[in-house]
């Protein structure tokens, strides 16, 4: 099957309730929809990101023809938002200032967020990668340094995240919770 057909099939796929599908390294990866605790960071970013920026959850990012992850959240300048009638449903990494991934609980998903997506987002030139890990109630802010990310800040749930310029706003994490527990 050629890439165009695979991408078309992915976008037209009738995904059963409770599942989500990403196109990663030319493979359709199906997994359960994340739970509420997993969704809290992305939801809080969508609700509280100040103008002139916007945060969007569940956006496909066109990292490569065969790699189109659905980020838990992306932060863009409002003026860069694609037109609502855009034929391309996945967003170009050139408009993404930061990508946010909330780590899941399986070994495969943990590796995907900490290693695979980290490498691919860096290759695509996305300036900031925020990894939120409810497994240990931590967050890790990584910034692009050449072709690789370096961790520039980290903390625990409850500590605010100072997003780097050009964003320059603070993310509150007080409402985030670890898996299997209450706030840290």
C-alpha positions in Angstrom: 0.0 0.0 0.0 1.4 3.4 -0.9 1.7 6.2 1.6 -1.0 8.3 0.2 -3.5 5.4 0.4 -2.4 4.7 4.0 -2.8 8.3 5.0 -6.2 8.5 3.4 -7.3 5.2 5.1 -6.1 6.6 8.4 -8.1 9.8 8.1 -11.2 7.9 6.9 -10.9 5.1 9.5 -14.0 4.6 11.6 -12.4 4.3 15.0 -14.6 2.6 17.6 -15.5 4.6 20.7 -12.8 4.3 23.3 -9.9 4.0 20.9 -7.5 6.3 19.2 -5.2 5.8 16.2 -1.8 7.4 15.4 0.3 7.0 12.3 3.8 6.2 13.6 6.6 5.0 11.4 4.2 3.9 8.6 2.1 1.8 11.0 -1.3 2.5 12.4 -1.0 2.3 16.1 -4.3 1.8 17.9 -4.6 2.2 21.7 -7.3 2.9 24.2 -8.4 6.5 24.6 -6.5 8.0 27.5 -8.3 8.3 30.8 -9.3 11.5 32.6 -6.0 11.9 34.5 -4.0 11.5 31.3 -6.2 14.3 29.7 -5.9 16.9 32.5 -2.6 18.5 31.4 -3.7 19.0 27.7 -7.2 20.2 28.8 -5.7 22.7 31.2 -3.4 24.0 28.5 -6.3 24.4 26.1 -8.3 26.3 28.6 -5.6 28.5 30.1 -3.1 29.3 27.3 -3.1 33.1 27.0 -3.4 35.2 23.8 -1.7 35.6 21.4 -1.2 31.8 21.7 -3.5 28.9 21.5 -3.3 25.3 22.7 -5.1 22.5 20.9 -5.5 18.9 22.0 -5.5 15.9 19.8 -4.0 17.6 16.7 -2.1 15.5 14.3 1.4 16.8 13.6 2.8 16.2 10.2 6.3 15.2 11.3 6.8 13.1 8.2 4.6 11.4 5.6 4.8 8.2 7.7 4.9 9.8 11.1 1.8 11.8 12.2 1.4 11.6 15.9 -1.7 13.0 17.6 -0.2 15.1 20.3 -1.9 15.5 23.6 -1.6 19.2 23.1 0.2 21.7 20.8 0.9 25.4 21.4 0.8 27.7 18.4 0.5 31.4 17.7 -3.2 32.2 17.1 -2.3 33.9 13.8 -0.7 30.7 12.6 -3.8 28.5 13.0 -4.6 26.7 9.8 -7.9 27.6 8.1 -10.8 25.7 9.4 -11.5 24.4 5.9 -7.9 23.3 5.3 -7.6 20.2 3.2 -4.7 19.0 5.4 -6.0 17.8 8.7 -2.5 17.4 10.2 -0.6 20.5 11.2 2.9 21.4 10.0 5.6 21.3 12.7 6.7 24.8 11.5 3.7 26.4 13.2 4.1 24.4 16.5 5.9 26.3 19.3 5.6 23.4 21.8 4.3 19.9 21.8 3.0 18.3 25.0 2.8 14.6 25.5 1.3 13.0 28.6 3.0 9.7 29.3 0.8 6.6 29.5 1.3 3.5 31.7 2.5 0.8 29.3 6.1 0.2 28.6 5.6 0.7 24.9 3.8 4.0 25.4 6.4 5.2 27.9 9.2 4.5 25.4 7.2 6.1 22.6 6.8 9.4 24.5 10.2 9.5 26.2 12.3 8.3 23.2 10.6 7.9 19.9 8.4 11.0 19.8 11.2 13.0 21.5 13.6 12.1 18.6 11.0 12.7 15.9 9.7 16.0 17.2 13.4 17.2 17.5 14.1 16.2 13.9 11.0 18.2 12.8 12.4 21.3 14.6 9.7 21.8 17.2 11.3 24.2 19.7 9.8 22.9 22.9 8.8 19.4 24.1 6.9 19.2 27.4 6.7 15.7 28.8 4.1 15.3 31.6 4.5 12.0 33.5 1.6 11.0 35.8 3.5 7.8 36.6 5.6 9.8 39.0 3.8 13.1 39.0 6.6 15.0 37.2 6.9 17.3 34.2 10.0 17.9 32.1 10.6 20.9 29.8 12.9 20.2 26.9 14.2 22.7 24.5 15.7 22.1 21.1 19.5 22.5 21.0 20.6 21.9 17.4 18.9 18.6 16.5 18.3 17.3 20.0 16.3 18.3 23.0 18.0 19.1 26.3 16.0 19.3 29.6 16.0 22.9 30.8 13.5 22.5 33.7 11.7 19.9 35.6 9.3 19.7 38.5 6.5 17.9 40.2 2.8 18.4 39.9 1.8 21.5 41.8 4.9 23.5 40.6 4.3 26.0 37.9 6.1 25.6 34.5 7.7 28.8 33.0 7.3 28.3 29.3 10.3 29.8 27.4 10.1 32.7 25.0 8.5 33.5 22.7 5.6 32.0 24.8 6.7 33.5 28.1 3.6 32.4 30.1 3.3 30.2 33.1 1.5 26.9 33.2 -0.3 26.0 36.5 -0.1 22.3 37.4 -2.0 22.4 40.7 -4.9 20.4 39.2 -2.8 17.6 37.7 -2.9 14.2 39.4 -0.7 11.1 39.3 -2.1 7.8 38.1 -3.6 5.9 41.0 -3.4 8.8 43.5 -4.2 12.3 44.3 -2.1 15.4 43.7 1.5 15.4 44.6 
